[in-house]
């Protein structure tokens, strides 16, 4: 189920960020990129993909985060805000 996979990706992203573990963050990004490819109009998936790239901290990843955030905004499909939601990367 998509929401279960998204929840797992968010959990991995948060764990990777908390531990500053690039391996865990890569696992989260991989899962989120798969979801984004399968559901390119899902604003929450795009947003979370952008956050995961931003959490990784390298320049290329931050550029990908900005692109994901822009795509998220362009879908104009609101998603439920939860405690996992963060400000869009600048």
ROSE-4610 file (N, C-alpha, C; in Angstrom, 1 decimal, always signed):
// ROSE-4610
residu = [X/X/X/X/X/X/X/X/X/X/X/X/X/X/X/X/X/X/X/X/X/X/X/X/X/X/X/X/X/X/X/X/X/X/X/X/X/X/X/X/X/X/X/X/X/X/X/X/X/X/X/X/X/X/X/X/X/X/X/X/X/X/X/X/X/X/X/X/X/X/X/X/X/X/X/X/X/X/X/X/X/X/X/X/X/X/X/X/X/X/X/X/X/X/X/X/X/X/X/X/X/X/X/X/X/X/X/X/X/X/X/X/X/X/X/X/X/X/X/X/X/X/X/X/X/X/X/X/X/X/X/X/X/X/X/X/X/X/X/X/X/X/X/X/X/X/X/X/X/X/X/X/X/X/X/X/X/X/X/X/X/X/X/X/X/X/X/X/X/X/X/X/X/X/X/X/X/X/X/X/X/X/X/X/X/X/X/X/X/X/X/X/X/X/X/X/X/X/X/X/X/X/X/X/X/X/X/X/X/X/X/X/X/X/X/X/X/X/X/X/X/X/X/X/X/X/X/X/X/X/X/X/X/X/X/X/X/X/X/X/X/X/X/X/X/X/X/X/X/X/X/X/X/X/X/X/X/X/X/X/X/X/X/X/X/X/X/X/X/X]
num = [1/1/1/2/2/2/3/3/3/4/4/4/5/5/5/6/6/6/7/7/7/8/8/8/9/9/9/10/10/10/11/11/11/12/12/12/13/13/13/14/14/14/15/15/15/16/16/16/17/17/17/18/18/18/19/19/19/20/20/20/21/21/21/22/22/22/23/23/23/24/24/24/25/25/25/26/26/26/27/27/27/28/28/28/29/29/29/30/30/30/31/31/31/32/32/32/33/33/33/34/34/34/35/35/35/36/36/36/37/37/37/38/38/38/39/39/39/40/40/40/41/41/41/42/42/42/43/43/43/44/44/44/45/45/45/46/46/46/47/47/47/48/48/48/49/49/49/50/50/50/51/51/51/52/52/52/53/53/53/54/54/54/55/55/55/56/56/56/57/57/57/58/58/58/59/59/59/60/60/60/61/61/61/62/62/62/63/63/63/64/64/64/65/65/65/66/66/66/67/67/67/68/68/68/69/69/69/70/70/70/71/71/71/72/72/72/73/73/73/74/74/74/75/75/75/76/76/76/77/77/77/78/78/78/79/79/79/80/80/80/81/81/81/82/82/82/83/83/83/84/84/84/85/85/85/86/86/86/87/87/87/88/88/88/89/89/89/90/90/90]
x = [+0.8/+0.0/+0.9/+0.5/+1.3/+1.5/+0.5/+0.6/+1.5/+1.5/+2.4/+3.9/+4.1/+5.5/+5.9/+5.0/+5.3/+5.7/+4.9/+5.2/+6.5/+6.9/+8.2/+9.3/+9.1/+10.1/+10.3/+9.2/+9.3/+10.0/+9.7/+10.4/+11.9/+12.3/+13.7/+14.4/+13.7/+14.3/+14.5/+13.5/+13.7/+14.8/+14.9/+15.9/+17.3/+17.4/+18.7/+19.1/+18.2/+18.5/+18.9/+18.2/+18.5/+19.9/+20.3/+21.5/+22.6/+22.2/+23.2/+23.8/+22.9/+23.4/+23.0/+24.0/+23.8/+23.2/+23.6/+23.1/+21.5/+21.1/+19.6/+19.0/+19.6/+19.0/+18.9/+19.9/+19.9/+18.7/+18.5/+17.4/+16.1/+15.9/+14.7/+14.5/+15.6/+15.5/+15.1/+15.7/+15.4/+14.0/+13.4/+12.0/+11.1/+11.5/+10.7/+10.8/+11.9/+12.0/+11.2/+11.1/+10.3/+8.8/+8.4/+7.0/+6.7/+7.7/+7.5/+7.4/+8.1/+8.0/+6.6/+6.2/+4.9/+3.7/+3.9/+2.8/+3.3/+3.6/+4.2/+3.3/+2.1/+1.2/+0.8/+1.4/+1.1/+2.0/+1.4/+2.1/+2.8/+2.3/+2.9/+4.2/+4.1/+5.3/+6.4/+6.0/+7.0/+7.6/+6.8/+7.3/+8.3/+7.9/+8.8/+10.1/+10.0/+11.2/+12.1/+11.6/+12.4/+13.0/+12.3/+12.8/+14.0/+13.8/+14.8/+16.1/+16.0/+17.1/+17.8/+17.0/+17.5/+18.3/+17.7/+18.3/+19.7/+20.0/+21.2/+22.4/+22.0/+23.0/+24.0/+24.0/+25.0/+24.3/+25.1/+24.5/+23.6/+24.0/+23.1/+21.8/+21.9/+20.7/+19.8/+20.3/+19.5/+18.9/+19.6/+18.9/+17.8/+17.9/+16.8/+15.7/+16.0/+15.0/+14.1/+14.8/+14.1/+13.2/+13.7/+12.9/+11.6/+11.8/+10.7/+9.7/+10.2/+9.3/+8.5/+9.2/+8.5/+7.4/+7.7/+6.8/+5.6/+5.9/+4.9/+3.9/+4.4/+3.6/+2.8/+3.4/+2.7/+1.5/+1.5/+0.4/-0.9/-0.8/-2.0/-2.9/-2.4/-3.2/-2.8/-3.6/-3.2/-3.1/-2.3/-2.2/-2.3/-2.7/-2.9/-1.5/-1.5/-0.3/-0.2/+0.9/+1.1/+2.4/+2.7/+4.0/+5.2/+5.1/+6.2/+6.4/+5.5/+5.7/+6.6/+7.4/+8.5/+8.3/+8.9/+8.9/+9.6/+9.2/+9.8/+11.3/+12.2/+13.6/+13.7/+14.6/+14.7/+15.9]
y = [-1.2/+0.0/+1.2/+2.2/+3.4/+4.2/+4.4/+5.2/+4.5/+3.1/+2.4/+2.6/+2.5/+2.7/+4.2/+5.1/+6.5/+6.7/+6.1/+6.1/+5.5/+4.4/+3.8/+4.7/+5.4/+6.3/+7.5/+8.0/+9.1/+8.7/+7.5/+7.0/+6.8/+6.3/+6.2/+7.5/+8.5/+9.8/+10.4/+10.3/+10.9/+10.3/+8.9/+8.2/+8.6/+8.6/+9.0/+10.4/+11.3/+12.7/+12.8/+12.1/+12.1/+11.5/+10.5/+9.8/+10.3/+11.3/+11.7/+10.6/+9.6/+8.4/+8.4/+8.6/+8.8/+7.5/+6.3/+5.1/+5.0/+5.3/+5.3/+6.4/+7.6/+8.6/+8.2/+7.5/+7.0/+6.0/+5.1/+4.2/+4.9/+6.0/+6.8/+7.4/+8.0/+8.7/+7.7/+6.5/+5.5/+5.2/+4.9/+4.6/+5.7/+6.9/+8.1/+8.4/+8.2/+8.4/+7.3/+6.1/+5.1/+5.5/+6.0/+6.5/+7.7/+8.6/+9.8/+9.4/+8.4/+8.0/+7.3/+6.6/+5.9/+6.9/+7.9/+8.9/+10.3/+10.7/+12.0/+13.2/+13.0/+14.1/+14.2/+13.3/+13.3/+14.3/+15.4/+16.5/+16.0/+15.2/+14.8/+13.9/+13.0/+12.3/+13.2/+14.1/+15.1/+15.9/+16.3/+17.1/+16.3/+15.1/+14.3/+13.9/+13.7/+13.5/+14.7/+15.9/+17.1/+17.2/+16.9/+17.0/+16.0/+14.8/+13.7/+14.2/+14.8/+15.3/+16.4/+17.3/+18.4/+17.9/+16.8/+16.3/+15.7/+15.3/+14.7/+15.7/+17.0/+18.1/+18.3/+17.6/+17.9/+18.8/+19.5/+20.6/+19.9/+18.8/+18.2/+17.8/+17.2/+16.8/+18.0/+19.1/+20.3/+20.8/+20.8/+21.2/+20.3/+19.0/+18.0/+18.3/+18.7/+19.0/+20.2/+21.2/+22.4/+22.0/+21.2/+20.8/+20.0/+19.1/+18.4/+19.3/+20.3/+21.2/+22.0/+22.5/+23.2/+22.3/+21.1/+20.1/+19.9/+19.9/+19.7/+20.9/+22.1/+23.3/+23.3/+22.9/+23.0/+22.0/+20.9/+20.0/+20.5/+21.5/+22.1/+21.1/+20.0/+19.1/+19.1/+19.7/+19.7/+18.4/+18.2/+17.0/+17.4/+16.4/+16.6/+16.9/+18.0/+18.4/+17.6/+17.0/+16.2/+16.7/+16.1/+16.5/+16.2/+15.3/+15.0/+16.1/+17.1/+18.1/+19.2/+19.6/+20.6/+21.8/+22.9/+24.0/+23.6/+24.1/+23.7/+24.2/+23.5/+23.9/+25.2/+26.1/+27.3/+27.3]
z = [+0.0/+0.0/+0.0/-0.8/-0.9/+0.4/+1.2/+2.4/+3.4/+3.4/+4.3/+3.8/+2.5/+2.0/+2.3/+2.2/+2.5/+3.9/+4.8/+6.2/+6.6/+5.9/+6.1/+5.7/+4.5/+4.0/+4.9/+5.5/+6.4/+7.7/+8.2/+9.3/+9.1/+7.9/+7.6/+7.5/+6.9/+6.7/+8.0/+8.9/+10.3/+11.1/+11.0/+11.7/+11.1/+9.8/+9.1/+9.5/+9.5/+9.9/+11.3/+12.2/+13.7/+13.9/+13.2/+13.4/+12.5/+11.6/+10.5/+9.8/+9.4/+8.8/+7.3/+6.4/+5.0/+4.4/+4.9/+4.4/+4.6/+5.8/+6.1/+5.2/+5.1/+4.3/+2.8/+2.3/+0.9/+0.8/+1.7/+1.7/+1.6/+2.4/+2.4/+1.0/+0.5/-0.8/-1.9/-1.9/-2.9/-2.9/-1.7/-1.6/-2.0/-1.6/-2.0/-3.5/-4.1/-5.6/-6.3/-5.8/-6.4/-6.3/-5.2/-5.0/-5.9/-6.0/-6.8/-8.3/-8.7/-10.1/-10.4/-9.4/-9.5/-9.4/-8.6/-8.3/-8.4/-9.7/-9.9/-9.5/-9.3/-8.9/-7.5/-6.7/-5.2/-4.5/-4.0/-3.4/-2.2/-1.4/-0.1/-0.4/-1.4/-1.8/-2.3/-3.2/-3.7/-2.6/-1.7/-0.6/+0.2/+0.6/+1.4/+0.7/-0.6/-1.4/-1.4/-1.5/-1.4/+0.0/+1.0/+2.4/+2.6/+2.0/+2.2/+1.4/+0.3/-0.4/+0.3/+0.9/+1.7/+2.9/+3.6/+4.8/+4.5/+3.2/+2.8/+2.8/+2.6/+2.7/+1.6/+0.6/-0.5/-1.5/-2.3/-3.2/-4.2/-4.8/-5.8/-5.2/-4.0/-3.3/-3.0/-2.6/-2.3/-3.5/-4.7/-5.9/-6.3/-6.0/-6.2/-5.3/-4.1/-3.1/-3.6/-4.1/-4.6/-5.7/-6.6/-7.8/-7.3/-6.3/-5.8/-5.1/-4.4/-3.7/-4.8/-5.8/-6.9/-7.5/-7.8/-8.4/-7.4/-6.1/-5.1/-5.2/-5.2/-5.3/-6.6/-7.7/-9.0/-9.1/-8.2/-8.3/-7.7/-6.8/-6.2/-5.6/-5.1/-4.4/-3.0/-2.1/-0.7/-0.1/+0.9/+1.7/+3.2/+3.9/+5.4/+6.0/+6.8/+7.5/+8.8/+9.0/+10.2/+10.9/+12.0/+12.7/+11.8/+10.8/+9.9/+8.9/+8.8/+7.8/+8.2/+7.3/+7.6/+6.6/+6.9/+5.9/+4.6/+3.5/+2.2/+2.2/+1.6/+1.5/+0.7/+1.1/+0.3/-0.6]
